Amino acid sequence: MICEVHKMETKEELNKKQHDDSDALEAVLSHVGEMGRYQKWLFVAMAPFGFIFAFVYFVQMFVAATPQTHWCRVPELEHLDQELRWNLSVPMLESGDYDRCRTFEANWSHVLETSQPPHPNTSQVECPHGWEFKLGDIPYHTVVSERDWVCQSSGFAPIAQSVFFAGSFAGGLLFGWLADRFGRVPALVGANLIGCVGGVASIFTVGLWDFAFCRFLVGMSYDSCFMMIYILVLEYVGPRHRTWVANMSIALYFGSGCLVLPWLAVWISDWRNLILATSLPMLVVIGAPFVVPESARWLSSRGRIKQAVDVLRRFERVNRTQIPQDVMDEFIVASRQTRQTDESMRALFKSAELRIMMCFMVVVYIACALIFDGLVRMSENLGLDFFITFTLTSATEIPSVTLLALVLDRWGRRILTCGPMTIAGVLSLIAAFVPKGIPQVALAIMARFCINMSYNAAIQWATELLPTGVRASGSSVVHVSGYIGTVVSPFIVYSERYWRSLPLLLLGIIGLIAASIGVLLPETRGRPMPQTIADGERLVREYSLCGKPERDVTSEEWKKDKESSLIT
């Protein structure tokens, strides 16, 4: 019994030291400035990585787009006009559409002499000499048209995309671990460099599996190529500014990248050069270690106090602020007294509260990723021009996330994740049963507007729920869980070949289920990020629907609550 009391006291003392360390760091950052000159510069420094984030995610859609008008190539007819070749060699189906995957087994010399197509009853054969593509809806050759990934090989493009997201799964875990083990900046550099190597190597591939392997390497950089600097910057801004920094960085930089990419593809009109143009900018990360500071929170949590102080002094100089010496001394003493504990993913999953929280967050994030990615990939199949449809749906990114930034601190993370997701689910269900073209595109745009809000709120929500020691690796676990959805989404879109309404129907049902689970997560609005596992457990216990009754609190009230809980 005495031993048990001693253990309890030791745990309470340890938690108190961890709380003291967290509060001391918050005090230092408040004197540095919640949104000073350095933080504003870091916000601007996120720009190239936001564009890269969009390019890495979406470029494969433009590299592996399938021209809708294609038919069997007949070598004997190649000297004729393309329209005439099509009229002479393409069989018609009973539905009135033309057969993209078969041609006549005919005497083509006789066809040339008569200038008449073979009789409809002439035997047919699968394309023996490959395919011809009319570059209309897609005005340039893609890897699909160049390598004949159509008909019996039409599954190759979804396979390559799924391999990309498998790489994202592996890279997210790897770089998340690296970020918590060696720092945010080394992980940011590594993610961008491997993405650049994989992208450049893609242009030298000749088949499916070498292309897929290179896309796997590019996938390893997604989404760590942006999320590492995103997490780092959020750790330096105060709670009052965290929402607009988190959301406007995505709206302005990621959103602008989405709008630029389709017209960059049209302008370049070559899939290899497009990959080159979107991969080489990743080399900008070479300069990151010289201008982007390492996370003081992370340095403190790893016991590297001197380096944390150096970083804070740099903020002090750039922001032209003054940290009182007693505040800095308190931070140094508190950090040195805090023993490094098992602040790892293993410790997080040992905690029942945090384990359940992570599982719920994973479900929500998978649904956000799946609906977002599914709606994007259906841009080719909604009945309007691919580039215009992609631009219109992507144009929702800036206004939707701007609106989110304005209301997120008023309404909270839970409402603005689960509410828009519910609406997106309902809109998807309606869109499944309306005609293609403008009606379906309009509903898809509205659903994309809503899921943009949910997705971005969920990204910030996950970051705010996790303790500092596991924030990068924990965020990576949440994000790579989203790749489960994005690995599946190309095949959900592909399922339209079996039933036209099936993709949107599935997206709608998934959205409604995930939204009902998300309401059980704790609200983080206006509360400092948890520094320790104990902070995270307290957040889950006291600010979720299943815990104690919630009330709106400010950051100062949060600190007072923590102090009173330690006294008792």
C-alpha positions in Angstrom: 0.0 0.0 0.0 2.8 2.4 0.9 4.5 1.6 -2.4 1.3 2.4 -4.3 0.9 5.7 -2.5 4.6 6.5 -3.3 4.0 5.7 -7.0 0.9 7.9 -7.0 2.8 10.8 -5.4 5.7 10.3 -7.9 3.3 10.4 -10.8 1.6 13.5 -9.5 4.9 15.2 -9.0 6.0 14.3 -12.5 2.7 15.6 -14.0 3.2 18.8 -12.0 6.7 19.3 -13.4 5.4 18.6 -16.9 2.6 21.2 -16.4 5.1 23.7 -15.0 7.3 23.2 -18.1 4.3 23.7 -20.4 3.1 26.8 -18.6 6.7 28.2 -18.5 7.0 27.8 -22.3 3.6 29.4 -22.9 4.7 32.4 -20.7 7.9 32.8 -22.8 6.0 32.6 -26.1 3.5 35.2 -24.8 6.4 37.6 -24.2 8.1 36.8 -27.5 4.8 37.8 -29.3 1.9 35.6 -30.4 2.1 36.9 -33.9 5.3 39.0 -34.3 7.4 39.7 -37.3 9.1 36.3 -37.2 5.8 34.4 -37.1 4.5 36.5 -40.0 7.7 35.7 -42.0 7.2 32.0 -41.2 3.6 32.3 -42.5 5.0 33.6 -45.8 7.7 30.9 -45.9 4.9 28.3 -45.9 3.9 29.5 -49.4 6.3 27.4 -51.6 5.5 24.3 -49.6 1.7 24.9 -49.9 2.1 25.0 -53.7 4.2 21.9 -53.6 1.6 20.2 -51.4 -1.0 20.8 -54.2 1.3 19.8 -57.0 2.4 16.6 -55.3 -1.2 15.6 -54.6 -2.9 16.4 -57.9 -0.3 16.3 -60.6 -0.8 12.6 -61.3 -4.4 13.4 -62.3 -3.1 15.5 -65.2 -0.2 13.1 -65.9 -2.5 10.0 -66.1 -5.7 11.6 -67.5 -7.5 9.4 -70.0 -8.6 11.0 -73.3 -12.3 9.9 -73.6 -12.1 9.6 -77.4 -9.9 6.6 -78.4 -10.2 3.6 -80.7 -8.2 0.8 -82.2 -5.2 1.8 -84.4 -5.2 0.3 -87.8 -1.7 0.7 -89.5 -3.1 0.4 -93.0 -5.3 3.5 -92.5 -2.6 5.8 -90.9 -2.2 7.9 -94.0 -5.8 9.0 -93.9 -7.4 11.9 -92.1 -8.1 11.1 -88.4 -11.9 11.5 -88.8 -11.9 9.2 -91.8 -9.9 6.6 -90.0 -12.4 6.7 -87.2 -15.4 6.3 -89.5 -13.8 3.4 -91.4 -12.5 1.3 -88.4 -14.7 1.8 -85.4 -17.6 -0.7 -84.7 -20.8 0.8 -83.3 -22.5 -0.8 -80.3 -26.2 -1.5 -79.9 -26.4 1.3 -77.4 -25.4 3.8 -80.1 -22.0 4.4 -78.6 -18.8 3.3 -80.4 -16.6 0.4 -79.3 -13.3 1.7 -77.9 -11.7 -1.7 -77.3 -12.4 -3.7 -80.5 -12.1 -3.2 -84.3 -13.0 -5.2 -87.4 -11.0 -8.2 -88.6 -11.3 -6.9 -92.2 -9.4 -6.7 -95.5 -8.3 -3.1 -95.1 -7.0 -2.9 -98.7 -10.6 -3.6 -99.8 -11.9 -1.0 -97.3 -9.4 1.6 -98.8 -10.5 0.8 -102.3 -14.3 1.2 -101.6 -13.9 3.9 -98.9 -16.7 2.1 -97.1 -16.4 0.7 -93.5 -16.7 -3.1 -93.2 -20.1 -4.7 -92.8 -21.4 -4.5 -89.2 -21.5 -8.3 -89.1 -17.8 -8.6 -89.9 -15.9 -10.4 -87.1 -14.2 -8.2 -84.6 -10.9 -8.5 -82.6 -9.4 -6.7 -79.6 -7.1 -3.9 -80.7 -4.0 -5.8 -82.1 -1.9 -2.6 -82.8 -2.8 -0.4 -79.9 -5.0 2.7 -79.8 -5.4 6.1 -81.4 -6.4 9.1 -79.2 -8.2 12.2 -80.2 -6.5 15.0 -78.1 -9.6 17.0 -77.5 -10.8 16.9 -73.9 -7.2 16.2 -72.9 -5.1 18.4 -75.3 -1.8 16.6 -74.8 -0.5 13.0 -74.6 -0.5 11.6 -71.1 1.2 8.5 -69.7 -2.2 6.7 -70.3 -2.4 7.6 -74.0 1.4 7.1 -74.6 1.4 3.6 -73.0 -2.1 2.5 -74.0 -3.5 2.2 -70.5 -7.1 1.7 -71.7 -9.6 -1.1 -72.1 -8.0 -4.2 -70.6 -5.2 -2.1 -69.2 -7.5 0.7 -67.9 -6.9 -0.4 -64.3 -3.2 0.6 -64.5 -3.8 4.3 -63.8 -5.8 3.6 -60.6 -3.1 1.1 -59.5 -0.4 3.7 -60.0 -2.4 6.2 -58.0 -3.0 3.7 -55.2 0.7 2.9 -55.1 1.3 6.7 -54.7 -0.9 6.7 -51.6 0.8 3.5 -50.3 4.0 5.5 -50.4 2.2 8.3 -48.5 1.3 5.8 -45.8 4.9 4.7 -45.5 6.4 8.2 -45.8 3.9 9.6 -43.3 4.9 7.1 -40.6 8.6 7.5 -41.4 8.8 11.3 -41.5 6.4 11.6 -38.5 8.8 9.4 -36.5 11.8 11.4 -37.8 10.2 14.7 -36.9 9.6 13.6 -33.3 13.0 11.9 -33.1 15.3 14.3 -34.9 13.2 17.4 -35.4 10.7 19.1 -37.6 13.2 20.7 -40.0 15.2 17.5 -40.9 11.9 15.8 -41.6 10.7 18.7 -43.8 14.0 18.5 -45.8 14.0 14.7 -46.2 10.3 14.6 -47.3 10.8 17.2 -50.1 14.1 15.8 -51.3 12.7 12.3 -51.7 9.6 13.7 -53.5 11.9 15.6 -55.9 13.9 12.5 -56.7 10.8 10.4 -57.3 9.3 13.0 -59.5 12.3 13.5 -61.7 12.8 9.7 -62.0 9.2 9.3 -63.1 10.0 10.9 -66.5 12.5 8.2 -67.3 10.1 5.3 -66.8 8.8 3.0 -69.6 6.2 0.8 -68.0 3.7 0.4 -65.2 5.8 -0.9 -62.3 8.8 1.4 -62.7 6.4 4.4 -63.0 4.5 3.1 -59.9 7.7 2.8 -57.9 8.7 6.4 -58.7 5.2 7.5 -57.7 5.6 5.6 -54.5 8.7 7.7 -53.8 6.8 10.9 -54.6 4.0 9.6 -52.3 6.4 9.3 -49.5 6.7 13.1 -49.5 3.0 13.7 -49.3 1.8 15.3 -47.0 5.0 15.7 -44.9 6.4 18.1 -47.5 4.0 20.7 -46.1 2.7 19.4 -42.8 6.1 19.6 -41.0 6.3 23.3 -41.5 2.6 23.6 -40.8 3.0 21.9 -37.4 6.1 23.9 -36.7 4.5 27.3 -37.4 1.4 26.5 -35.4 3.6 25.7 -32.4 5.0 29.3 -32.5 1.8 31.3 -32.9 -0.6 32.1 -30.0 -4.0 30.5 -29.7 -5.7 33.7 -30.8 -3.9 33.5 -34.2 -3.6 29.8 -34.6 -6.9 29.4 -36.5 -6.3 31.9 -39.2 -2.7 30.9 -39.7 -3.7 27.2 -40.0 -6.5 27.8 -42.4 -5.4 30.8 -44.5 -2.0 29.0 -45.2 -4.0 26.2 -46.8 -6.5 28.4 -48.5 -4.0 30.8 -50.0 -1.1 28.5 -50.8 -2.7 25.0 -51.4 -5.8 26.6 -52.9 -3.8 28.7 -55.3 -1.7 25.7 -56.3 -4.9 23.8 -57.2 -6.0 26.7 -59.4 -2.7 27.0 -61.1 -2.0 23.4 -61.8 -4.7 22.5 -64.5 -3.7 25.6 -66.7 0.0 24.9 -66.1 -0.7 21.4 -67.5 -2.5 22.9 -70.5 0.3 25.4 -71.1 3.1 22.9 -70.9 1.1 20.2 -72.8 3.7 17.4 -72.0 3.3 15.1 -69.1 7.1 14.7 -68.6 7.8 18.4 -68.5 4.8 18.9 -66.2 6.3 16.5 -63.7 9.6 18.3 -64.0 8.0 21.7 -63.5 6.2 20.5 -60.4 9.1 18.5 -58.9 12.1 20.8 -59.2 10.6 23.5 -56.9 10.9 21.0 -54.0 14.6 21.8 -54.0 13.7 25.1 -52.3 13.8 23.0 -49.1 17.6 23.0 -49.2 17.5 26.6 -47.8 15.0 25.7 -45.0 17.6 24.8 -42.3 19.1 28.3 -42.7 15.9 30.3 -42.3 13.3 28.1 -40.5 13.9 27.6 -36.8 13.5 24.2 -35.1 10.5 23.9 -32.8 11.3 25.2 -29.3 8.5 23.0 -27.9 10.1 19.9 -29.4 13.6 21.0 -28.3 12.3 21.5 -24.8 10.5 18.1 -24.8 13.8 16.4 -25.8 15.8 18.1 -23.0 17.8 20.3 -25.5 17.3 23.4 -23.4 20.2 25.5 -24.7 19.1 25.2 -28.3 15.5 26.0 -27.3 16.7 29.2 -25.6 18.8 30.1 -28.6 15.7 29.8 -30.9 13.6 31.9 -28.5 16.3 34.5 -28.3 16.3 34.7 -32.1 12.5 35.3 -32.0 13.2 38.0 -29.4 15.6 39.8 -31.7 13.5 39.6 -34.9 10.3 40.5 -33.1 12.0 43.3 -31.2 10.5 42.1 -27.9 12.0 41.4 -24.5 11.5 38.2 -22.5 11.8 39.0 -18.8 14.8 37.2 -17.4 12.8 35.7 -14.5 10.4 34.2 -17.1 13.2 32.7 -19.1 14.9 31.4 -15.9 11.6 29.8 -14.9 11.4 28.1 -18.3 15.0 26.8 -18.1 14.6 25.5 -14.5 11.2 23.9 -15.3 12.7 22.2 -18.5 15.7 20.9 -16.6 13.5 19.5 -13.8 11.3 17.7 -16.3 12.7 14.2 -16.8 12.2 12.8 -20.3 9.3 10.4 -20.1 7.9 7.9 -22.5 6.2 10.6 -24.6 5.9 8.2 -27.5 3.2 6.7 -29.6 3.4 3.7 -27.4 2.6 5.8 -24.4 -0.3 7.5 -26.2 -1.9 4.2 -27.1 -1.5 3.0 -23.5 -3.8 5.8 -22.4 -7.4 4.7 -22.8 -8.6 8.3 -23.3 -6.1 9.1 -26.0 -6.4 5.7 -27.7 -10.1 6.2 -28.1 -9.6 9.8 -29.2 -7.1 8.7 -31.9 -9.4 6.0 -33.2 -12.3 8.4 -33.6 -10.0 11.0 -35.2 -8.8 8.4 -37.6 -12.3 7.5 -38.7 -13.1 11.2 -39.3 -9.9 11.8 -41.2 -10.4 8.8 -43.4 -13.8 10.0 -44.4 -12.6 13.6 -45.1 -9.8 12.3 -47.3 -12.0 9.8 -49.1 -14.8 12.3 -49.9 -12.4 15.0 -50.8 -10.3 12.8 -53.1 -13.3 11.1 -54.6 -15.0 14.3 -55.5 -11.7 15.6 -57.1 -11.2 12.4 -59.1 -14.8 12.5 -60.4 -14.0 15.7 -62.2 -13.4 13.6 -65.4 -16.7 11.9 -65.1 -19.2 14.6 -64.3 -20.1 15.5 -67.9 -18.2 18.8 -68.3 -14.7 19.8 -69.4 -12.1 18.2 -67.1 -9.9 21.3 -66.6 -12.9 23.6 -66.1 -14.6 21.2 -63.7 -11.3 20.8 -61.7 -10.8 24.5 -61.6 -14.4 25.2 -60.4 -14.3 22.6 -57.7 -10.8 23.8 -56.6 -12.0 27.4 -56.6 -14.1 26.5 -53.6 -10.9 26.0 -51.6 -10.2 29.6 -50.9 -13.7 30.9 -50.0 -14.6 27.8 -48.0 -11.4 27.8 -45.9 -11.5 31.6 -45.5 -15.0 31.2 -44.2 -13.7 28.5 -41.9 -11.0 30.8 -40.6 -13.6 33.4 -39.7 -16.0 31.1 -37.8 -13.8 28.3 -36.5 -13.0 30.1 -33.2 -16.6 31.1 -32.8 -18.3 27.8 -33.5 -15.5 25.3 -32.7 -13.7 22.5 -34.3 -16.4 19.8 -33.7 -19.3 21.7 -35.3 -17.2 22.8 -38.3 -15.8 19.3 -38.9 -19.0 17.2 -38.5 -21.6 19.7 -39.7 -20.2 20.4 -43.2 -19.3 16.7 -43.5 -23.0 15.8 -42.9 -24.1 18.3 -45.6 -21.4 17.0 -48.0 -22.8 13.5 -47.4 -26.3 14.5 -48.1 -25.3 16.5 -51.3 -23.4 13.4 -52.6 -26.4 11.2 -52.1 -28.6 13.7 -54.0 -26.0 14.0 -56.8 -25.9 10.2 -57.2 -29.4 10.4 -58.7 -29.4 13.5 -60.8 -28.4 13.8 -64.5 -24.7 14.3 -65.5 -23.7 17.7 -66.5 -24.5 21.0 -64.8 -26.9 19.5 -62.1 -24.3 17.0 -60.9 -21.4 19.4 -61.2 -23.3 22.0 -59.2 -24.0 19.5 -56.4 -20.4 18.3 -56.5 -19.1 21.9 -56.2 -21.3 22.4 -53.1 -20.2 19.1 -51.6 -16.5 20.0 -52.3 -17.1 23.4 -50.6 -18.4 21.6 -47.4 -15.7 18.9 -47.3 -13.0 21.5 -47.7 -14.2 23.0 -44.5 -14.4 19.7 -42.7 -11.0 18.5 -44.0 -9.1 21.7 -42.9 -10.9 21.9 -39.6 -9.9 18.2 -39.0 -6.3 18.9 -39.9 -6.1 21.7 -37.2 -8.2 19.7 -34.8 -5.9 16.7 -34.9 -2.8 19.0 -34.4 -4.4 20.6 -31.3 -5.5 17.3 -29.7 -2.0 15.7 -29.6 0.7 16.4 -27.0 3.9 18.0 -28.1 6.1 14.8 -27.7 3.9 12.9 -30.2 2.4 15.8 -32.2 4.3 15.1 -35.4 4.2 11.3 -35.3 0.6 11.4 -34.0 -0.4 13.8 -36.7 1.3 11.5 -39.2 -0.6 8.5 -38.0 -3.9 10.4 -38.4 -2.8 11.7 -41.8 -1.6 8.3 -43.1 -4.9 6.8 -42.0 -6.4 9.2 -44.5 -4.4 7.5 -47.2 -6.4 4.3 -46.6 -9.3 6.4 -48.0 -7.2 7.8 -50.8 -5.9 4.4 -51.8 -9.5 3.2 -52.1 -11.0 6.3 -53.7 -9.6 5.7 -57.3 -11.4 2.3 -57.2 -14.6 3.9 -55.8 -14.5 6.3 -58.8 -13.8 3.4 -61.1 -16.9 1.6 -59.8 -19.0 3.9 -61.9 -18.4 1.5 -64.8 -20.7 -1.0 -62.9 -23.3 1.5 -61.7 -23.3 5.2 -62.5 -24.6 6.2 -59.0 -22.4 3.9 -56.9 -19.4 6.3 -56.3 -21.4 9.2 -55.0 -23.7 6.9 -53.1 -20.7 5.4 -51.2 -19.2 8.8 -50.5 -22.5 10.1 -49.1 -23.0 7.1 -46.7 -19.3 7.3 -45.5 -19.7 11.0 -44.8 -22.8 10.6 -42.6 -21.3 7.7 -40.6 -18.0 9.6 -39.9 -19.8 12.8 -38.9 -21.8 10.9 -36.3 -18.6 9.5 -34.8 -16.8 12.9 -34.9 -19.2 14.5 -32.5 -17.7 12.4 -29.7 -14.3 14.1 -29.9 -13.3 16.8 -27.5 -13.5 20.5 -28.4 -10.1 22.4 -28.5 -11.3 25.9 -29.3 -9.4 28.5 -27.4 -7.3 26.1 -25.5 -3.5 25.8 -25.6 -2.0 22.8 -27.2 -1.3 20.0 -24.7 2.4 19.7 -23.9 2.2 16.2 -22.2 0.3 13.0 -22.3 -1.4 14.1 -19.0 -2.5 17.3 -20.7 -4.0 15.3 -23.5 -5.9 13.0 -21.2 -7.3 15.9 -19.3 -8.5 17.5 -22.5 -10.3 14.3 -23.5 -11.9 13.8 -20.1 -13.1 17.3 -19.6 -14.0 18.7 -23.0 -15.7 15.8 -24.9 -19.4 15.1 -25.0 -18.8 11.9 -23.0 -16.8 13.7 -20.3 -17.7 16.5 -17.9 -20.2 19.3 -19.1 -18.4 21.6 -21.4 -18.1 25.4 -21.1 -16.4 28.0 -23.2 -13.0 28.9 -21.7 -10.2 31.3 -22.6 -6.5 30.4 -22.6 -6.1 32.1 -19.2 -9.0 30.2 -17.7 -7.5 27.0 -19.0 -4.2 27.8 -17.2 -6.1 28.7 -14.0 -8.0 25.4 -14.2 -4.7 23.5 -14.6 -3.2 25.3 -11.6 -6.2 24.6 -9.3 -6.2 20.9 -10.4 -2.5 20.6 -9.4 -3.1 22.3 -6.0 -5.9 19.8 -5.2 
